[in-house]
Structures are given as C-alpha cells and as structure tokens.
C-alpha cells in the first residue's frame, strides 16, 4: 500500500489564522456606501508555523532537493526567514541538509511519520475482518486500541455492536485509563523489563494510577499468564470489557478489546468468549507478519 506523501500547501492557514481588528468604515467614492473591511492579523507563531508547513509542502517528486535561495524564490519569503525555519526543521528531523550541495530534502522524521501512517492503515485494514467476526459472534463492540506517546489509549479501528444498547466506540476516541485495555498495553513495558514499567508508571498522571504499583505488577503478571484480562465497570460504569494483546514479532503493538453493557456481556459471557477472543488476537497477530512498517 505504497503512496506518495503530499502535504497540502498552507492547509493550516484556514484553521489557525486569527482574525485581527476591523478597520473603521470606509466610504466608496463610486457608490457612497460604507464598507467594513476585516484585516487578518495572524499570531506571529501561527505565521511561522504556516511558513514552515509551506516549506515542507514545496518538496515533491520533481523537487526533491531545494536550496534556501530556491525555496525563497518559490514561496516569496525572505531568504533569512527561510533559512531560520530550515534550521528549526533540520533540528527536528523534518528536513536534512546535504553537506556538499547545501540543498535540503525531506528528513527522516517525515518518512517515519509517513511509514507510521501506512503501518496503521495496514493494521486497520487487516484487523477489520477479525473485528467484524468477533462483533457478529459475541454481539458486542470489538475495537483495536494503541497507546499514544502521551499514554492515551486511542481507538484506531472498531466494529460496533448492532444492538440498540451497546458500548459506543469511535475511531480516534480516547479510552479512560485504568481498564483492561490499558493493562494490556502496559504489559508491553513489563515484557521489556520491570525497570521500564516502573519508569512508565511513575510518569503517569496521578489520575491514571488506578492501583498502586505492586498491585499493577500482580495484575500484569496474571494477564501475562492467562493471556487476557477484563474490567468490571470501574472505569466505565455499566460496561464490561475483555482485552488481549495483538503482537508483531513477539512485541505487543495493540490491544484487541470486546466490550458491552454489563447486563448482557457479564462475567459468564466473558468466560464463554475469552478463548475465542484470545485465538482471534493470535490469528490477527500472525496475519500481520514480520514486515517492518
């Protein structure tokens, strides 16, 4: 699923530009009517962001390498401004500079972000048949979740229950911390070593520390042994969820969670469907294969 990365030029301008103060009414000499003109006065930091994005958008298949002077000509920006922004982008890995030609090209960070987008696209595409199968068999919502760099649990794909009463899940929504899904994702750190898990736990916001560290460690050890865990409505009242790891090359990359209202998806249903959900996660993990993003 290879595709060229294109950043739409100045796409931030519509969302980020702030309107400035309006000028006093002006009388037209031809019509004699008063006109009020609004003069945009964008914040300086927003203007810099727009210009930096314009620089990134200047690169394409025909213009893979661009000098400071060429970028200044293309965009109509002051050469000093372009150079200053390129230095910041280079520090962030967004562009790289050829030490011989002094020309710039898109950097590794841009390629990493593009690869990440392709990887999650592939993950969602391959997961959907499994999610729908679980939804149809259990009658409940099946979702795929990942942990963001800010330790937020993000839904990246889901097959929502067809029942009127269901656990709603939307792609991009953030799941409260502390339930079964968060424990599955935290297990990935324990498998890298207990010191790393301790470091992650200490960096969590206080409200996300649902249990103390020794209790969390015991629960993760139990999860590691059984292959799944479930939450009994403490985080989302009236909802029970069962979660199990999705792995790639042995490492946990996501959590597969089936959840529903506790009056229907109760503990008996959890015990009934647990083997199926764990096996489905195993099949999906095998389907993902060893290829790197």
C-alpha positions in Angstrom: 0.0 0.0 0.0 2.7 2.4 -1.1 1.6 6.0 -1.6 3.4 9.3 -2.1 3.2 11.7 0.8 1.7 15.0 -0.2 1.2 17.8 2.4 -1.5 20.2 1.1 0.0 23.7 0.8 -0.9 26.1 3.6 -3.5 23.7 5.0 -3.1 25.2 8.4 -4.0 28.7 7.3 -7.7 28.2 7.4 -7.7 26.5 10.9 -5.0 28.5 12.6 -5.2 32.1 11.3 -6.8 34.5 13.8 -8.8 37.4 12.6 -7.5 40.8 13.6 -9.2 44.1 14.4 -11.5 45.6 11.8 -10.7 48.9 10.2 -13.0 51.9 10.5 -15.9 52.0 8.0 -14.7 53.4 4.6 -17.0 55.2 2.1 -16.8 54.2 -1.5 -16.3 57.1 -3.9 -18.3 55.4 -6.6 -21.3 54.2 -4.6 -21.3 56.3 -1.5 -21.8 53.2 0.6 -19.9 52.3 3.8 -17.8 49.2 3.7 -16.1 47.5 6.7 -13.0 45.5 5.9 -11.7 42.9 8.3 -7.9 42.8 8.3 -6.4 39.4 9.3 -3.7 39.8 11.8 -2.4 36.2 12.4 -0.4 35.5 15.5 3.4 35.5 14.8 3.8 31.9 16.0 1.0 30.8 13.7 2.5 32.7 10.8 5.9 30.9 11.4 4.1 27.6 11.5 2.3 28.3 8.2 5.6 29.2 6.6 7.3 26.1 7.9 4.5 24.0 6.5 4.8 25.8 3.2 8.5 24.9 3.1 7.7 21.2 3.7 4.9 21.3 1.0 7.4 22.7 -1.5 9.1 19.3 -1.8 7.6 16.9 -4.3 8.7 14.2 -6.8 10.2 16.8 -9.2 11.7 19.0 -6.4 13.4 16.5 -4.1 16.3 18.8 -3.2 15.9 22.5 -2.7 18.3 25.2 -1.7 17.5 28.1 0.6 17.6 30.5 -2.3 15.3 28.3 -4.4 12.8 27.9 -1.6 12.8 31.7 -1.1 12.0 32.2 -4.8 9.3 29.6 -4.8 7.5 30.9 -1.7 8.3 34.6 -2.0 9.6 34.6 1.5 12.7 36.5 2.8 15.8 34.3 2.4 16.8 34.9 6.1 13.3 33.7 7.2 13.5 30.6 5.1 17.0 29.8 6.4 15.9 30.3 10.1 12.9 28.0 9.6 15.0 25.4 7.8 17.4 25.3 10.8 14.5 24.5 13.1 13.1 21.9 10.8 16.5 20.3 10.5 16.9 20.1 14.3 13.5 18.3 14.4 14.5 15.9 11.7 11.9 17.2 9.3 14.5 18.1 6.7 18.0 17.1 6.1 20.9 19.2 4.6 23.4 17.9 2.0 26.8 19.0 3.4 28.2 19.2 -0.1 25.4 20.9 -2.1 23.9 22.7 0.9 20.5 21.7 -0.5 17.7 20.4 1.7 15.4 17.4 1.3 12.6 15.9 3.4 14.1 14.3 6.6 13.9 11.0 8.3 11.2 12.2 10.7 8.8 12.9 7.8 9.5 9.5 6.4 8.9 7.9 9.8 5.5 9.6 10.1 4.6 8.5 6.6 5.6 5.0 7.4 3.6 5.1 10.6 0.6 6.2 8.7 1.0 3.3 6.3 1.5 0.9 9.1 -1.6 1.9 11.0 -3.5 1.8 7.7 -2.3 -1.7 7.1 -3.1 -2.7 10.7 -6.7 -1.3 10.5 -7.3 -3.0 7.1 -6.1 -6.4 8.3 -7.9 -6.1 11.6 -11.4 -5.2 10.4 -12.5 -8.7 9.2 -11.5 -10.1 12.6 -13.3 -7.3 14.5 -16.4 -7.9 12.5 -16.2 -11.6 13.1 -16.0 -11.0 16.9 -18.8 -8.5 16.7 -21.1 -10.9 14.9 -20.3 -13.9 17.2 -20.4 -12.0 20.6 -23.0 -9.4 19.6 -20.7 -6.8 21.3 -18.4 -4.0 20.1 -14.9 -5.1 19.1 -12.2 -2.5 19.0 -8.5 -2.1 18.3 -6.5 0.3 20.6 -3.0 1.6 20.8 -1.1 3.7 23.4 -0.1 7.2 22.3 3.2 8.8 23.2 1.3 10.8 25.9 0.0 7.5 27.3 -3.5 7.9 26.0 -5.5 4.9 24.8 -6.6 5.6 21.3 -9.2 3.7 19.3 -7.8 3.1 15.8 -10.5 0.7 14.5 -13.7 -0.8 15.7 -16.7 -2.9 14.6 -19.6 -1.5 16.7 -22.4 -3.8 18.1 -25.6 -3.8 16.1 -27.7 -3.8 19.2 -29.6 -0.7 20.3 -27.9 -0.9 23.7 -24.2 -1.0 23.0 -20.8 0.2 24.0 -20.1 3.1 21.6 -16.6 3.4 20.2 -15.3 5.8 17.6 -12.1 5.8 15.7 -9.9 8.4 17.3 -11.7 8.4 20.6 -9.7 8.2 23.8 -10.5 5.5 26.3 -10.2 6.2 30.0 -7.1 4.8 31.7 -7.2 2.0 34.2 -9.3 -0.7 32.5 -8.4 -3.9 30.8 -7.2 -2.3 27.6 -4.7 -0.1 29.4 -3.3 -3.1 31.3 -2.7 -5.0 28.1 -0.8 -2.0 26.6 1.2 -1.5 29.8 2.2 -5.2 29.7 4.4 -4.3 26.7 6.6 -2.3 29.0 6.8 -5.1 31.6 7.9 -7.5 28.9 10.8 -5.1 28.1 11.8 -5.2 31.8 10.4 -4.2 35.2 12.5 -1.1 35.5 11.0 0.3 32.3 7.5 -0.4 33.6 8.3 1.3 36.9 9.5 4.4 34.9 6.3 4.5 32.8 4.2 4.1 35.9 6.0 7.0 37.7 5.4 9.2 34.6 1.7 8.6 34.5 -0.6 11.4 35.7 -1.9 10.7 39.2 -5.5 10.2 38.0 -4.3 7.4 35.7 -2.8 5.4 38.6 -5.9 3.4 39.3 -3.9 1.0 41.5 -0.6 1.2 43.3 2.5 -0.2 41.6 2.7 -3.5 43.4 -1.0 -4.2 42.6 -0.5 -3.3 39.0 2.5 -5.6 38.8 0.5 -8.5 40.2 -2.3 -7.9 37.7 0.0 -7.7 34.8 1.7 -11.0 35.9 -1.7 -12.6 35.9 -2.5 -11.1 32.5 0.8 -12.5 31.2 -0.2 -15.9 32.5 -3.8 -16.1 31.2 -3.4 -14.1 28.0 -6.3 -11.7 28.7 -7.9 -9.6 31.4 -11.3 -8.0 31.9 -12.6 -4.8 33.6 -15.7 -4.9 35.6 -17.2 -1.5 35.1 -14.9 0.5 37.5 -13.6 2.8 34.7 -16.8 2.8 32.5 -19.8 2.1 34.8 -22.2 -0.4 33.4 -19.7 -1.7 30.9 -17.5 -4.9 31.0 -14.6 -5.3 28.6 -12.2 -8.1 27.8 -8.9 -7.3 26.3 -6.0 -9.3 24.9 -2.7 -8.4 23.2 -2.0 -8.0 19.5 1.6 -8.8 18.8 4.1 -8.3 16.0 7.3 -10.2 16.1 6.5 -11.1 19.7 6.0 -7.5 20.9 2.7 -6.0 21.9 1.6 -3.3 19.5 -2.1 -3.0 20.2 -4.9 -4.3 22.3 -8.0 -6.1 21.0 -11.0 -5.4 23.2 -14.5 -6.6 23.2 -16.9 -4.7 25.4 -20.6 -4.3 26.1 -23.2 -3.5 28.7 -22.8 -5.5 31.9 -26.4 -6.7 32.0 -25.7 -8.6 28.7 -21.9 -9.0 28.5 -21.5 -10.3 32.0 -18.8 -12.5 33.6 -20.3 -15.6 32.3 -20.2 -14.2 28.8 -16.6 -13.2 29.4 -15.6 -16.7 30.4 -17.5 -18.1 27.4 -15.9 -15.9 24.8 -12.4 -15.5 26.2 -10.9 -18.4 24.3 -12.4 -17.1 21.0 -11.2 -13.6 21.6 -7.6 -14.7 22.5 -7.5 -17.0 19.5 -8.7 -14.2 17.2 -5.9 -12.0 18.5 -3.4 -14.7 17.8 -4.7 -15.1 14.2 -4.5 -11.4 13.6 -1.0 -11.3 15.0 0.0 -14.0 12.6 -1.7 -12.2 9.7 0.3 -9.0 10.4 3.5 -10.8 9.6 7.2 -9.8 10.3 7.5 -6.9 7.8 8.5 -3.7 9.4 6.5 -0.5 8.9 
